């Protein structure tokens, strides 16, 4: 049986579908408010979990880059007349690996930024909706 993997978009999709179904059910106000609060907490916890994973990955990629930079220190000893030309291929490969690690780290940091915007954006949206509902009541 395949392992269940929950990514943030999957969790958000699930919560969104649950909210749609619940909106059609006749629940008393207190029950609906508690259920909405539970769904909000679940979404927030899922965002935090995803952000922690993304930050951990960015740190791991940073460590990989640091390790490869130590090997690049030898580039100062290279000359254009290097008898062993394989050293140029190895050096190029190190730069390629650093580029991949940097790209992966950048993607992880962008995920954190997106999750942060969703966290603060959705809270502000709920506050506006609550204010509008209070004003119309």
C-alpha positions as CSV (number, residue, x, y, z in Angstrom):
1,X,0.0,0.0,0.0
2,X,1.5,3.4,-0.9
3,X,2.3,5.8,1.9
4,X,0.0,8.7,2.4
5,X,1.7,12.0,1.8
6,X,-0.1,15.2,2.6
7,X,1.3,18.3,1.0
8,X,0.0,21.7,1.8
9,X,-2.0,22.1,-1.4
10,X,-3.6,18.6,-0.8
11,X,-4.5,19.6,2.8
12,X,-5.9,22.9,1.7
13,X,-8.0,21.2,-1.0
14,X,-9.3,18.7,1.5
15,X,-10.2,21.5,3.9
16,X,-11.8,23.5,1.1
17,X,-14.0,20.5,0.1
18,X,-14.9,19.9,3.7
19,X,-16.0,23.6,4.1
20,X,-18.2,23.3,1.0
21,X,-19.9,20.2,2.3
22,X,-20.4,21.7,5.7
23,X,-21.8,24.9,4.3
24,X,-24.8,22.8,3.0
25,X,-25.4,21.1,6.4
26,X,-27.8,22.7,8.8
27,X,-25.6,23.1,11.9
28,X,-26.3,25.3,14.9
29,X,-24.1,28.4,15.0
30,X,-21.9,27.2,17.9
31,X,-21.2,23.9,16.3
32,X,-20.4,25.5,13.0
33,X,-18.1,28.1,14.6
34,X,-16.2,25.3,16.5
35,X,-15.9,23.2,13.3
36,X,-14.6,26.2,11.3
37,X,-12.1,26.9,14.1
38,X,-10.9,23.3,14.0
39,X,-10.5,23.5,10.2
40,X,-8.6,26.8,10.5
41,X,-6.3,25.3,13.2
42,X,-5.6,22.2,11.0
43,X,-4.7,24.4,8.0
44,X,-2.4,26.5,10.2
45,X,-0.7,23.4,11.6
46,X,-0.3,22.0,8.1
47,X,1.3,25.3,6.9
48,X,3.7,25.3,9.9
49,X,4.7,21.7,9.1
50,X,5.3,22.5,5.5
51,X,7.3,25.7,6.4
52,X,9.5,23.7,8.9
53,X,10.2,21.1,6.2
54,X,11.1,23.8,3.7
55,X,13.4,25.7,6.1
56,X,15.1,22.4,7.0
57,X,15.7,21.7,3.3
58,X,17.1,25.2,2.7
59,X,19.5,24.7,5.6
60,X,20.5,21.3,4.3
61,X,21.2,22.8,0.9
62,X,23.2,25.5,2.5
63,X,25.4,22.9,4.2
64,X,25.8,21.1,0.9
65,X,27.0,24.3,-0.7
66,X,29.4,25.0,2.1
67,X,30.9,21.5,1.8
68,X,31.4,22.0,-2.0
69,X,32.9,25.4,-1.6
70,X,35.8,23.8,0.4
71,X,36.7,21.8,-2.7
72,X,36.5,24.8,-4.9
73,X,39.4,26.4,-2.9
74,X,41.7,24.3,-5.0
75,X,40.7,26.4,-8.1
76,X,43.4,28.9,-7.0
77,X,46.0,26.3,-7.8
78,X,44.7,25.7,-11.4
79,X,46.4,27.2,-14.4
80,X,45.4,27.2,-18.0
81,X,48.2,24.7,-18.6
82,X,46.9,22.1,-16.2
83,X,48.2,18.7,-17.4
84,X,45.2,16.8,-15.9
85,X,42.3,18.3,-17.8
86,X,39.8,16.2,-15.8
87,X,40.2,18.7,-13.0
88,X,38.3,21.2,-15.1
89,X,35.3,18.8,-15.5
90,X,35.4,18.1,-11.8
91,X,35.4,21.8,-11.0
92,X,32.5,22.4,-13.4
93,X,30.6,19.6,-11.8
94,X,31.1,21.2,-8.4
95,X,29.7,24.5,-9.7
96,X,26.7,22.6,-11.3
97,X,26.0,20.9,-7.9
98,X,26.1,24.2,-6.1
99,X,23.7,25.7,-8.7
100,X,21.3,22.8,-8.1
101,X,21.5,23.1,-4.3
102,X,21.0,26.8,-4.5
103,X,18.0,26.4,-6.8
104,X,16.5,23.9,-4.4
105,X,17.1,26.1,-1.4
106,X,15.6,29.1,-3.2
107,X,12.5,27.0,-4.0
108,X,12.2,26.0,-0.3
109,X,12.5,29.7,0.8
110,X,9.8,30.7,-1.7
111,X,7.5,28.0,-0.3
112,X,8.0,29.5,3.2
113,X,7.1,33.0,1.8
114,X,4.0,31.6,0.2
115,X,2.9,29.8,3.3
116,X,3.5,33.0,5.3
117,X,1.4,35.1,2.9
118,X,-1.4,32.5,3.1
119,X,-1.3,32.5,6.9
120,X,-1.5,36.2,7.3
121,X,-3.6,36.8,4.2
122,X,-6.3,34.2,5.3
123,X,-6.4,35.6,8.8
124,X,-7.0,39.1,7.5
125,X,-9.6,37.8,5.2
126,X,-11.5,36.1,8.0
127,X,-11.3,39.2,10.1
128,X,-12.8,41.3,7.3
129,X,-15.6,38.7,6.9
130,X,-16.3,38.6,10.6
131,X,-16.5,42.4,10.7
132,X,-18.8,42.4,7.7
133,X,-21.1,39.8,9.3
134,X,-21.2,41.7,12.6
135,X,-22.1,45.0,10.8
136,X,-24.9,43.3,8.8
137,X,-26.4,41.6,11.8
